[in-house]
Amino acid sequence: MQLSLAYSPCPNDTFMFDAMVHGRLCRTMQFAEPALMDIEHLNGKAGLSEYDITKISYAQFFNVKDQYQLLHSGSALGRNCGPLLIAKRNIDLYNADLTVAIPGYHTTANQLLKFAFPHIQHRVELCFSEIEEAVSGGKVDLGLIIHESRFTYQQKGLIKIADLGEIWEEKTGSPIPLGGIVVRRNLDDKVKREIDGLLKASIGYAFHHPEVSLPYCRSHAQEMDDEVMQSHIHLYVNEYSVDIGKDGMEAVRILGESILERKISDKELRSFFI
């Protein structure tokens, strides 16, 4: 069986998937050449059910939960790792006329913006890598940054206005559920479990043999320097990436309830995962 696979070129994803896609693990299943693309493009492809296995924003998962299930491994979820609102200068966040550049309408970052500042309505969708420039150039008042932009915005003379992850943690007490890996719901349960086990093993391999996995990360990190790349991996690949656990699943429930505007039972929550 050859399965289609998609994830982002960000270092946390390439770090996690390296051993799995480059034959460093014993496995029986085959994967097509992975498709690498920006998270919002991945969200859109998931909406079309295009791939068997794909990275997805947790916020987008609730739009495709009938077609996909979440793996227990592969999450970008944790504490002190949420999206930031940045600007050129101090700004009043309760000004109703503010315009903010967001990295995609289906991203968890956008959902966290709604959660923290629901009154901010003027949003401009840009690729995450274009947001700092849009703020610097005065095209928007605020930028909602994710990924490696967390480590570079200050070098460009920009300042942090709010940490949306910090607000989420203060209000919910839960870690921040940014993104996860989903598989087609209609795949055989044994196949789903094997995929989950392979990814978990791939992450473990990368942790134990970073010198093997880092060249793959570097090849897709574009102009990112090694220090930023390493910081990116250390921030987004953690114990929740190995296994989401009860705390992580509870964070997904809280996010889902904020999106669906209803309670999610334990049974329904379990059905979201393989």
N, C-alpha and C positions, 0 to 999 in steps of 0.2 A: 504494500500500500504506500503510495506517495502522497503526502499531505502538503497543502500549500500553507505558507507561513509568512507573516509580516510583522515587522517591529520597526522601531525608530533607529536612526543612526546615532542616537545619543549614547554616550559611553556606558551608562548603566545598562542599557539593553544589549549592546554588543558584548559587554563584559559577561552578562548572564548567559547569552545564547552561544557564545563562541565554541565551547566544547561540544555542545549539542549539534551544531550545524557543520562542524568540521571533523566529524568522525573520531573525536577523542574519547568517546564513550561506547561501550558495547550496547548495541541496539538492533532491533529487528525491523523497525519501520524506516521508511525513506521519506525525505523531505525534498520538495522542489526548491530551486534556488530562492532564498529568502528575498522578499520585497522590503526595501527599507525606505521609509518616508516619514515626514513630519507627523506629529501626533494627531493634528486635526484632519489630515488626509487619511490616517488610519481610522479615525472615528467615522469618517464618511464611507470608507470602504466597508467597515463593519455594518453600517446602516444598509448596505447593499448585499450583505452576507457573502462577500467576495472571497474570503480566505477561511481555511479550516481552523487555523490557529492565528490569533492576532493580538497585538498590544492594543489596549483601548483605555480611554479615560474612564474612571469609575462613574463619572456623571453620565457618560454616553451609554454605559452598560444598561441603564434602566430603560433605554429606548430599544434595546435589542435583546432583552432578557428572554424572550420567547424563542430566539434563534441560537443563542449562545449561553454557555455556562462558564463560570470563573474557575481557573485553576487555584489551588492552594499555594502554589509557588509562583514566583515572578513578579510580585507586587512592588510598586513604588509607593511605599506607605511608611509613615514614621512620624517623628516629632521634630520640630524646628527645621522643617524642610518645605514649608508652604510657599505659595507664590507671593510676590511682593508688589505693592503699588509704589511706583517711583515717579519723580517729577524733577524739573529743573530747579525748583525752589519750593519753600514751604507753601502749602496750599490748603484751603478750607474744604475738607471732604464733604461738607454738607451744603456746598454750593450746587444748586440744582442744575446749573448749566454746564457742568464739567463734561468733557469728552475724554474717554479712556480707550486706549488701544488694547485689545484683548487677543490672546493667541488662538482663538477659535470659540465659536458659540457652544460647541459640545464639550469643551474641556472642563475638567474639574475646577481649574482656576476660575473660569467664568462663573461656575456655580458657587464657588466660595465668595466671589465678589457680590453675587446676589444675596448670599447668606449674611455677609457683613455689612454691606451698604446697598440695600435694595432700592434706594432712591436714585442711584446713579444709573441713568437710562441711556445716555448717549455713548454708544459703544461702536468702535471701528475694528473690524476683524483684520488682523495682519498676521503673517508668519512670525513666530516667536522671535526669530533672529532679526526682524526689522523694527521691533518695538522701541529699542533704545534710541535708534536713529530718529524715529518719528517724534519721540519726546524731545530729544536734543534740538531737532529742527523746528520745534514749535507747532508741529502739525496736530498734536493732541495735548491736552493738559496733563494727562496721566498715562502711565504705561503699566500694564499688568504683566510682570515678567516671570518666566519659569526657566527650568533647565540651567545651563551654565551662565545665563544672564545674571543670576544671583551673585556670581563671583566677579562680574566685570562692570556693572553699572557705575560703580564709584570711580573707576578709572576714566569714565567718560563725563565726569563732572555732574552726575545725577545723584539724587538723594532719596532715601527711603521715606515714604510717607506713612505706610502701614504694612504690617506683616499679616496677611490674611490667614496664614496657618496659625499664627499666635492667637488671633481672634477666635478661630475655630476651636483650638485647644482650650481656651479660657471658657468658652460657652458650652462645650460638650464634654470636656475631659478626655476626649478620645484622640488617638493619633490621626494623622491627616491621610485620607485615602485618595491618592492622586491617580494612579493608573494600575491596571492589572492585565493579566493574560487570559484570554477567553478561547474556548474551543467550541466547535459546532455542537449544539445540543443533541443532534441526531446521530452523532458518532457512537459506536459501541462503547459501553461503559469501560470495558477492559482497555480499549484503545485510549480513552481519556485518562485513565489512571496511569497508563504507561507514559503518556506525554508528560503528565504532571511529575512522575518520578524522574524522567529524563531531564526535565528542566531543573528540578531540585538538585540532581547530581551534577548538572552543568554548572550551576551556581557554586556548589561545593568545590568543583574542580578549579573554577576561576579563583576562588578564595585561597586555595592551597597552591595554585600554580599561576600567580598573576603575571609572571614573566612570559607565560605562553599566551595568555588572553589579551594582554595589553597591546601588542602590535595590531590586532584586529580592531580594537577600540580606536587606536591612533589613526588607522587608515580611514576611518569615517568621521574623525573629530574635526575635520576641515582645518581651520586656523587656530583651534584651541591649543594652548600650550599644555605641557605635561602636568604642571601643577594644578591648573584648572581642571584638567581631565581627571586627575586623581581625586581632587576634592569632590567632583561631581559623582564619581563612583562611590566614594565613602559616604556621601550624604544620602544617596538614593538606593544603594544596595545594602541591606541589613538583615536582621533576623526575620523581619516580616517578608522579605523577598524569598527566603528559604521556605518559610511556612507562615501563612497569614495569621494563624492562631485565633483564639477567641476574641482578643482585643481588636485585632484587625477586622474580623467579621462584624463585630459590634460597630466599628467605625463605618463599615459599608452600610449597615442597617440605618445608622443615624443619617448618613448622607442620602440614602434612598428615601427615607421618610421626609426629608426636607424637599426632595424633588417631587415625589409622588403625592405629598401632602396627606399622608395617611399612615397608620401604623403598619409595620411589617412583622408578621408572626415569626416565631422560631422556625416553624415548618417551612414557611416561604423563604426565609433567609437561607436555610439549608439547601433549598431547591436552586438557589442561585449558583451554588458551587457543585463541582463534580462529586 
